[in-house]
Amino acid sequence: MNFYIEPKDIEEAHDRISGNIVNTPLVRSQTLTDITGANTLFKLENLQMTGSFKERGALNKLLTLTDAEKARGIIAASAGNHAQALAYHGDRLGISVKIVMPKYSPIVKVKSTEHWGAEVMLIGETFDDAMAASKEIVKKEKRTYIHPFDDPMIAAGQGTIAVELLESEFAADVDAVLVPVGGGGLISGIATWVKARAPHISIIGIEEQNCDAMHQALQEGAPTLVEAAPVIADGIAVREVSAENLRIVNALVDEVVSVSADEIANAIMLMLEIEKLVVEGAAATPLAALVNNRLPHLNGKNVVSIVSGGNIDVNLLSKIIDQGLVFDGRIARVETIIRDRPGNLESLLSVFRETGANVLEINHERLSPSAPIGQVDVSITLETRDRSHLEQIEAALRTGGYPVKPVQ
């Protein structure tokens, strides 16, 4: 079967762009190897100039435009990373760039795109809204449209990651490559190269559960528009995959799995805490799959995760860290009832002191309608070591005569 990209397209793309793209490092994490049970390596695409792998496809596409196409300027819809890549390399090459992004795109991605001289228009609630708007602008302005994933030159450019990967010192031992999946351009490019050069290596796609367009397309046998839903991995929040990318995934990709928003938040936190790496939601999906045992057959195997980008809003990052700590059982809220007598609150707090929990916040509600007369509802937010520590604390509360209420 012939696809719209072949290994020779990726080889040509690599020759074309390599002088202006970072050959990103492939690093191993001993700590995450211990946690996941797989020999865990990361290909750090977050270290590209604009913070994501998207530069590869964007530059490859720009370098293959005709002089007439360049002269008309380009336009694209993007959740942010494709936008920044086009803006940066478009500026270098003297090409006018206009980008349509969803209204609630991360501020860091909007500002960075504007920094490189692109005109940014914020339109619509979702990526699909932005794409529809961008296509209307094409009709009016006759700009050259550059799709973020449904384009052979884009997919071939993304596939250059695999060229570097198989040239690395770890290449001979790699068993699997985990790839974030949105519209399918990244995984299509990687799978095309890897399966042609090292077919024994498994290629596994990772999606967010709230936007699993590739999984649903594989189930239906054709691209399927999934419902819009809140996501944490905005970089892969694509509601309908490319038909050509689907063909490649169906033929060459071994498996596609999904992870939850909480699991992604926890993985972002682990990358920051353990590896000192700031990554965005999409980039954390492979680690989320490993940590949460979505791929148990990879235990003991050599696994490369593609860290697709690091462009995350700092305001969002703080919320994600908190969400990740809650998921990990390291921040928790406990609700109980105490008798409304002097000294009883102090006695309750002694339970947390004795169990080694750090009290972050306490709410003491005398007027709560749910508490019987003469008793007081108390809600305590704690910093704990992990879920087992929280279970120990709850057991100590019950032993001390303090009922543990379900948290609403």
C-alpha positions in Angstrom: 0.0 0.0 0.0 1.3 3.4 -0.9 0.8 6.3 1.5 1.0 10.0 0.9 4.3 10.0 2.7 7.1 7.5 2.2 10.5 7.1 3.9 12.2 8.9 1.1 10.0 12.0 1.9 11.2 11.9 5.5 14.9 11.5 4.4 14.5 14.5 2.1 12.9 16.5 4.8 15.7 15.7 7.2 18.3 16.9 4.7 16.2 20.0 4.0 15.7 21.2 7.6 18.5 19.7 9.7 20.6 22.8 9.6 17.9 24.9 11.2 16.3 22.4 13.7 17.7 21.2 17.0 18.7 17.6 17.1 17.1 17.2 20.4 18.6 15.0 23.2 17.4 11.5 24.1 17.8 11.1 27.8 17.1 8.4 30.3 15.3 8.8 33.7 16.4 6.3 36.4 13.7 7.5 38.8 10.9 7.2 36.3 12.3 3.8 35.3 11.9 2.7 38.9 8.4 4.1 39.1 7.0 2.8 35.8 8.9 -0.5 35.5 9.9 0.3 31.9 13.4 1.6 31.0 12.2 5.2 30.4 13.8 7.5 27.9 12.6 10.9 26.6 13.1 12.6 23.3 13.1 16.3 24.3 11.3 18.2 21.6 10.4 20.8 24.1 14.0 22.1 23.6 13.3 23.3 20.0 13.6 27.0 19.5 9.8 27.6 19.8 9.3 24.8 22.4 7.8 22.0 20.3 8.3 19.4 17.5 6.0 21.5 15.2 9.0 23.4 13.9 10.0 20.3 11.9 6.9 20.1 9.8 6.4 23.8 9.5 10.0 24.5 8.2 9.8 21.5 5.8 6.5 22.9 4.4 7.8 26.5 4.1 10.9 25.4 2.3 8.8 23.5 -0.3 6.5 26.4 -1.2 6.8 28.1 -4.6 7.9 31.7 -4.8 4.4 32.6 -5.7 3.0 30.8 -2.6 5.5 32.6 -0.4 4.7 36.0 -1.9 1.0 35.6 -1.1 1.8 34.9 2.6 0.6 32.0 4.6 -2.3 31.4 7.0 -3.0 28.5 9.4 -5.2 27.5 12.3 -3.4 26.4 15.4 -3.8 25.6 19.1 -0.4 27.4 19.5 2.6 25.3 18.6 2.1 25.1 14.9 1.5 28.9 15.0 4.8 29.6 16.8 6.7 27.3 14.4 5.3 29.0 11.3 5.8 32.5 12.8 9.4 31.9 13.7 10.5 30.3 10.5 8.3 32.5 8.4 10.0 35.5 9.9 13.4 34.0 9.1 12.4 33.3 5.5 10.7 36.7 5.0 7.2 35.2 4.6 4.1 37.0 5.9 2.2 34.8 8.5 -1.4 35.1 9.8 -2.6 32.7 12.4 -6.1 32.0 13.7 -6.2 30.5 17.2 -9.1 29.6 19.6 -10.1 32.4 22.0 -8.8 30.6 25.0 -5.4 29.5 23.7 -2.7 29.6 26.3 -1.4 33.2 26.6 2.2 32.0 26.3 1.5 30.6 22.9 -0.3 33.7 21.7 2.4 36.1 22.9 5.2 33.9 21.4 3.5 33.8 18.0 3.1 37.6 18.0 6.7 38.0 19.1 7.9 36.4 15.9 5.9 38.9 13.8 2.8 36.9 13.0 -0.7 38.5 13.0 -2.8 36.5 15.4 -6.6 36.4 15.3 -8.5 34.8 18.2 -11.7 33.2 16.9 -14.0 30.5 18.2 -14.1 28.2 21.2 -12.2 25.3 19.7 -9.5 24.4 17.2 -12.2 23.4 14.8 -13.8 26.9 15.0 -10.4 28.5 14.4 -9.8 26.2 11.4 -13.2 27.1 9.9 -12.5 30.8 10.3 -9.0 30.4 8.8 -10.4 28.8 5.6 -12.8 31.7 5.2 -9.9 34.1 5.3 -8.1 32.1 2.6 -11.0 32.8 0.3 -10.7 36.5 0.9 -7.0 37.0 1.0 -5.7 34.2 -1.2 -3.0 33.3 1.3 -1.4 29.9 1.1 -3.0 27.6 3.6 -0.8 25.4 5.8 -2.7 22.7 7.6 -1.2 21.6 11.0 -1.4 17.9 10.3 -3.2 17.0 7.1 -0.3 17.7 4.8 2.4 15.3 3.5 5.2 17.8 3.9 4.1 18.5 7.5 4.0 14.8 8.4 7.3 14.1 6.7 8.9 16.9 8.7 7.6 15.5 11.9 9.0 12.1 10.9 12.6 13.5 11.1 12.3 12.9 14.9 12.5 9.2 14.1 15.6 9.7 11.9 17.4 11.2 14.9 16.0 8.6 17.2 17.3 5.7 15.1 20.7 7.4 14.8 21.1 7.7 18.6 23.3 5.6 20.8 20.1 4.0 22.3 18.6 3.0 18.9 19.7 -0.7 18.9 17.9 -1.4 22.1 14.6 0.5 21.7 11.5 -1.6 22.0 8.7 1.0 21.8 8.1 4.6 21.0 5.2 6.4 22.7 3.8 9.3 20.7 1.1 11.9 21.6 -1.7 11.9 19.1 -3.9 14.7 17.9 -4.6 15.0 14.2 -2.0 12.2 13.5 0.8 14.0 11.7 3.4 13.3 14.3 2.7 9.6 14.7 2.3 9.1 11.0 5.7 10.6 10.3 7.4 8.6 13.1 5.7 5.3 12.2 6.5 5.6 8.5 10.2 5.9 9.2 10.5 3.5 12.1 8.5 0.7 10.5 10.6 1.0 7.4 13.9 0.9 9.2 13.2 -1.0 12.5 9.9 -2.8 12.1 10.3 -4.7 15.4 9.9 -1.4 17.4 6.3 -0.9 18.6 4.7 2.5 17.8 2.0 3.4 20.4 -0.2 6.5 20.2 -1.4 8.3 23.4 -4.6 10.5 23.5 -6.5 12.3 26.1 -9.7 10.5 27.0 -11.8 13.7 26.5 -10.7 14.0 22.9 -9.9 10.5 21.5 -10.5 11.2 17.9 -7.9 8.7 16.6 -9.3 5.9 18.7 -12.8 6.6 17.6 -11.7 6.8 13.9 -10.0 3.5 14.2 -13.2 2.0 15.7 -15.4 3.4 12.9 -12.9 2.9 10.1 -13.1 6.6 9.1 -12.5 10.0 10.6 -15.2 10.8 13.1 -16.0 14.1 14.7 -15.9 13.8 18.4 -17.8 16.0 20.8 -16.1 19.1 22.2 -15.0 18.7 25.8 -12.7 20.4 28.3 -9.1 19.2 27.9 -5.7 19.6 29.6 -3.7 18.5 26.5 -4.7 21.4 24.3 -1.9 20.6 21.8 -3.7 17.4 20.8 -7.3 18.6 21.2 -8.2 17.7 17.6 -11.8 16.6 17.2 -11.3 14.9 13.8 -8.2 13.3 12.5 -6.8 13.3 8.9 -8.0 10.5 6.7 -4.5 10.0 5.3 -2.9 10.0 8.7 -5.6 7.5 9.8 -4.6 5.2 7.0 -1.0 5.2 8.1 -1.9 4.7 11.8 -4.2 1.8 10.9 -1.5 0.1 8.9 1.7 0.9 10.9 0.8 1.9 14.5 0.6 -1.0 17.0 -1.8 0.5 19.6 -3.6 3.7 20.6 -4.5 4.2 24.3 -5.9 7.1 26.2 -5.3 8.8 29.6 -7.4 11.0 31.8 -6.9 14.7 32.5 -6.0 13.9 36.1 -3.4 11.4 35.0 -1.9 14.0 32.6 -1.8 16.6 35.3 0.0 14.2 37.6 2.5 13.4 34.8 3.2 17.1 34.2 4.0 17.4 37.9 6.3 14.3 37.9 8.3 15.7 34.9 8.7 19.0 36.8 9.5 17.4 40.1 11.7 14.5 39.0 13.3 15.6 35.7 13.1 19.4 36.2 11.4 19.7 32.9 8.4 21.9 32.1 6.1 20.1 29.6 2.7 20.8 28.3 -0.3 18.5 28.6 0.2 16.7 25.2 3.8 16.0 26.0 3.0 14.4 29.3 0.5 11.8 27.9 3.2 9.1 27.2 4.4 9.3 30.8 0.8 9.3 32.1 0.2 6.0 30.2 3.3 4.4 31.7 2.7 5.6 35.3 -0.9 4.5 35.2 -0.2 1.0 33.8 -2.0 1.5 30.5 0.8 -0.5 28.8 1.8 -3.3 31.2 3.4 -5.3 28.4 6.2 -2.7 28.3 7.4 -3.5 31.8 11.2 -4.2 31.5 11.2 -2.9 27.9 13.2 0.1 26.6 10.6 2.8 25.9 11.1 6.2 24.3 8.5 8.8 25.0 8.2 11.8 22.6 8.1 14.9 24.8 6.3 16.9 22.1 6.4 20.4 23.7 6.9 22.6 26.7 4.6 25.6 26.0 2.4 25.8 29.0 0.9 28.9 30.6 2.5 29.5 34.0 -0.9 30.4 35.5 -2.3 27.1 34.2 0.8 25.2 35.4 0.2 26.1 39.1 -3.4 24.8 38.8 -2.1 21.6 37.1 0.4 21.0 39.8 -2.3 21.3 42.4 -4.5 18.9 40.4 -1.6 16.5 40.1 -0.8 16.6 43.8 -4.5 15.8 44.6 -4.5 12.9 42.1 -1.3 11.6 43.7 -2.8 11.7 47.1 -0.4 14.4 48.3 -3.0 17.1 48.9 -6.3 16.0 50.3 -9.3 17.4 52.0 -10.8 15.6 55.0 -14.2 16.4 56.5 -15.4 15.4 60.0 -17.6 16.5 62.9 -16.5 17.5 66.4 -18.4 18.5 69.5 -18.7 22.2 69.9 -16.7 22.5 73.1 -13.5 24.4 74.0 -10.3 22.4 73.2 -12.0 19.9 70.8 -10.5 21.5 67.7 -7.1 21.3 69.3 -7.6 17.6 70.0 -8.6 17.0 66.4 -5.5 18.8 65.1 -3.3 16.6 67.4 -4.3 13.6 65.2 -2.8 15.2 62.2 0.4 16.2 64.1 0.8 12.6 65.4 0.3 11.1 61.9 2.8 13.5 60.3 0.3 15.4 58.1 0.8 19.1 57.4 -2.4 21.2 57.7 -2.7 23.7 54.9 -6.2 25.1 55.6 -9.0 24.5 58.1 -12.6 25.5 57.9 -14.6 25.4 61.2 -18.3 25.8 60.4 -20.5 26.4 63.5 -23.6 27.2 61.4 -23.4 24.3 59.0 -27.0 22.9 58.5 -25.6 19.4 58.1 -24.1 19.2 61.6 -26.3 18.1 64.5 -27.0 20.7 67.3 -24.0 21.0 69.5 -21.6 19.7 66.9 -19.4 21.5 64.3 -18.5 20.6 60.7 -14.7 20.8 60.1 -13.0 20.6 56.7 -9.2 20.2 56.7 -6.9 20.5 53.7 -3.8 18.5 54.2 -0.4 17.9 52.7 0.3 14.1 52.8 3.0 11.8 51.5 0.8 9.6 49.3 -2.6 7.8 49.2 -1.5 5.2 51.8 -0.5 8.0 54.2 -4.0 9.5 53.7 -5.6 6.2 54.5 -3.5 6.0 57.8 -4.7 9.5 58.7 -8.4 8.6 58.1 -8.0 5.4 60.2 -6.4 7.4 63.0 -9.4 9.9 62.9 -11.9 7.1 63.2 -9.9 5.5 66.1 -10.0 8.9 67.8 -13.8 9.0 67.5 -13.9 11.4 64.5 -16.2 10.2 61.7 -14.7 10.8 58.2 -17.4 12.2 55.9 -17.3 11.7 52.2 -15.9 14.8 50.5 -18.5 16.5 48.3 
